[in-house]
Amino acid sequence: MSKARKSCGGKREKSKGSKPVAKEQVGEEKVTFNISKEENFSEWFTEIVKRAELADLRYNVKGFIVFQPWSVLAMEKMYRFLEETLQRKGHKPYWFPTLIPESNFKLEAEHVKGFTPEVFWVTEHGDGEKLSERLALRPTSETAFYKMFSYWIRSYRDLPLKTYQRANVFRYETKATRPFLRSREFYWIEAHCAFASEREAMEQVREDMETTKEVLHDIFGLPFIFFRRPEWDKFAGAVATFAADVLHPDGKVVQQPSTHLLGQNFSKPFNIKFRDRDGREKYVYITCYGPAVSRIFASVIAIHGDDYGLRFPWRIAPLQVIIVPVASEKNEGVIKKALELKEFLLANGIDADVDLSERSVGDKFYYWEMKGVPLRIEIGPRELEQQRLVVFRRDTMSKEEIAEIELLSYIERVSKEIDKNLIEQADKAFENRIVDAKSKNEIAEALDQGKIARCNFCSVSHEGEKCAEVIEKELKARVRGTRLEPEKPDGPCVICGKKASAVVYIAREY
Ligand SMILES: [Zn+2]
């Protein structure tokens, strides 16, 4: 225990000053993680991805990375919550081909215009023999799903049709890539639904937003705001786009799930018709929803992590309990007990492991704190004898002692407290991050403080695009859109001074 720092609310000294750096302990392995997330988020993020072994960036295709077990295990859990929720709400799972023929892709004009610059094309096979048609590595699968919808939907009895798939998608991003936030291949779920009426389609859009709250906020602990995107920033081919923006500690927003009302924009070119009760043939109304799990994971890292490394909400932690035997000599009894505890926890549905590595006890503590394991159980000869356990909580960095027999009920209670605590902290950090701005200077000031600016704006239809361009050019920020319940402007457009018709939110993004 010699290197373990004080427990029970004892805080490690934070590295202060202009440029905190990752401190290394003496020894061959880097153990401690101590970077100020607030002061140097970018370095913090890069360093935690590497040190917690979330992704290896050395793969030799530009823009592609290897996701490592610590992130995959968490993302698998995230997938499970999203899929269970979708299935509970009536979506059926599908697995669609990765390749989409160019002829499908070209059917919807806006869609092809929007996505073509980002498409990877497969054009040949074997020794350079050309394919008869170019095939897109799916950047998104509307044009694959809707081709099949046109076969599957015949009558109003086939509606609503609610589908989804979990898939990896490919986009040739030209902006700088960043692990999890933006890479040329990412992992997501895309849900596609068809309805008999626009009203039902719009209800689906609302259900998607509710799903986002239930899973992203209530389970993953991420605060966000849903915005209706302005006309010039809609999904390619959509009637309306609604997207959840998460604000990261560096003041940049990330678009997390978006849900789109596609109306009949795709059902007409794809000829998706149904015979209605009145005997007439009609085009269906379509919606799609896309939570990008690997990108949501970026927000989990960014929102919950602290100066000592990662922190995970209980239900998505790759490992929930790490057991560290604490004995000066190799103590067979202690190790046996630790292994028994692990089996006991696993049998009760708790992801647990024992650290039997050769690292020192102190280094083990630092290591698992950096990895963000929510609970650590310490067990030594004294605990063994007294049938007690020392438990350390990563969220509060505090220790307490419990009777071994209470372990399950303790975990049952504390796991809920951990989630509540992380969600409250995240929500609190998000509070007061929106400020009203009446001029370009006030917008700039808000953005420089890592906030989102709320402004009067001339128009969110195409007439407003010129003012949005000014914001992009001069303030390096974007108009994220309006609230779902539109707010009333109380002054002229913050950029052109003309009469405002909307209240918009402006933020910087990656
Ligand atoms: Zn304007």
Boltz pocket constraint, residues with backbone or C-beta under 6 A from the ligand:
constraints:
  - pocket:
      binder: B
      contacts: [[A, 457], [A, 458], [A, 459], [A, 464], [A, 467], [A, 493], [A, 494], [A, 495], [A, 496], [A, 497], [A, 498]]
      max_distance: 6.0
